[in-house]
Amino acid sequence: MRKVCDANELRTLPSGVKKPEFPVDIGEMHEGERVRKPQMYFEFGGLKTETKWELVRTRNTDDIKDARIIIEGPDLSELKEGGSYPLGILVEVAGGKVEKDIEGVLERRLHYFLNYIEGVMHVNQRYDIWIRFTKEAYKQGLNSLELFGKALIWLYKTSFPILEKVQVTFYTDPKQVAEHLDAARKVWSKRDEHARSLMDEDVKEFYGCIMCQSFAPSHMCVITPNRTGSCGSISWFDARAASNIDPNGPNFVIEKGNVVDTEKGIYEGVDKVLQEKSLGSVQSVSIYSMFENPHTSCGCFEGIAFYIPELDGVGVVHRDYREETVNGLTFSSMAANTSGGIQSPGFNGIAIEYLRSSRFLKPDGGWNRVIWMPADIKERIKDSIPAEVADKIATEADAKNLAELKEYLTQKEHPIVQRWSEQEADKAEAGEAPAEEAAETTIQIPSEGEMVIQTPTLQLPTTGGFKIILKNAKITAEKVKIKRLEKKK
Ligand code: SF4
């Protein structure tokens, strides 16, 4: 089933583009609106749907028809209330001044533009989108994808006057959504590969992104050649292109200024901009450390790097991993500790592309510190994991809990085992009893220098039937140890 609509009123005229007639309001004030299940009419993508995606491509002017909306598959009125459905959104743009580099930034704008529509919630990006809209919006007349297309065309054209033509295709036919997802993955890989050609030291400036401040007001992504924005959608090249087109927009230049520490990724210029954009709530960031003044996270991150204190190692989990991770926590329970624009030492919201960076967690031990990750994500980035450690990092197939993980790491002689030995030797030298004699469980948060934890509410990940919740706490410590009071029987 194919429907083609031409929104002639949205063709670019010398007088500009007129706002389309629309059954609900469109505007920035609707950003951040949540659509809970009882209010929902139905949803596209999300956890219950395997295939979903959104993609923006630049085209030659003759290849697309301006203001055309195509629906491949059933329209909204043909879908049953309460269901979860696959969806692909393809936005094709053209214009004399439109460069390929802008694709990633325009694609990320889909998140914001769809959230501008009253009664609509859009979450995540690329292959992981989730769109819900309310019964109320449907009742008011938001009952066709044609209307979504009109809103997008209008918002793109008014926000980016260099776009002479915009064409939008919605795929709702499950077969076509799946077919086009494979092609979209190739486009994203190519974009990410291009961004890998540079190192931080090759460039004079980094870029900031504050697109997510409507959800996390103190959050700013620092985008460098070696660290893609946490959503995985905005590389250094994308941010540069966006800032060239709209220097006062959400992507802007950050002069690096004096380098404080290259390995940790501390720059005076970055800290200065960060203090200003976070309204003073973040003073300094180590772009590459997850322990010392880590990069903040908004909520759109593709994955989380999380500390496993019992083994002094780091786990990595991606958003699509639905099971409990090896520490007994799921992605969503850890996301609560990671998001909100606060610095949470031990939790770092990351782009999957950042796993491919040669600076990935460098000051914390890099790949030698990573001890567990889901098999799916390990397979996807295996060519970027150093060969000498790749087989030693456990997946859910090797270890389901910390005891199994410890055994696996020991058997495989993972570099973390050496770290444990060195820590034991240090303790012996300092006259401390070895861990197994001192207590049943010892959680030790290591830090090179000082660690500051600053958070409104933080629940520490624990095992063994107890919970630690810190509220409005500011903790400064060189070392933290939590020991059981009772001895093992
Ligand atoms: S996650 Fe970061 S890079 Fe991505 S849109 Fe949000 S602020 Fe920008």
Residues whose N, C-alpha, C, O or C-beta is under 5 A from the ligand:
A	BS01	SF4	C209 I210 M211 C212 C221 G229 S230 C231 I234 C300
